[in-house]
Amino acid sequence: MKIPVTVYTTPNCVQCNMTKKLLDRNGIIYAVEDLTAEKNAEKLEEFRSQGYSQAPIVTTDTKIWSGFKPSKIESLAHYLFSAEREKK
């Protein structure tokens, strides 16, 4: 089972770029969505109502966090790849 990971970013966001680099380094496949795009206006309001006000906002099937969080990314990588090993 593939777990969806989405990184919601803003333009020129250093923390967003650092998050994507660390996800890449850990072999995590993810989608990128621009929070400033008109199509994501509703999603931005949803995040704000949940108290998330800092980019990037990273979502999975069960988790969500905002900002550059190396420990969360490492934990996600461990979870994803341990789940992959269990399937084999």
Summary of the structure (lengths in Angstrom):
residues: 88
radius of gyration: 13.2
end to end distance: 11.7
largest distance: 41.7
contacts: 227
relative contact order: 0.23
helix: 48%
strand: 16%
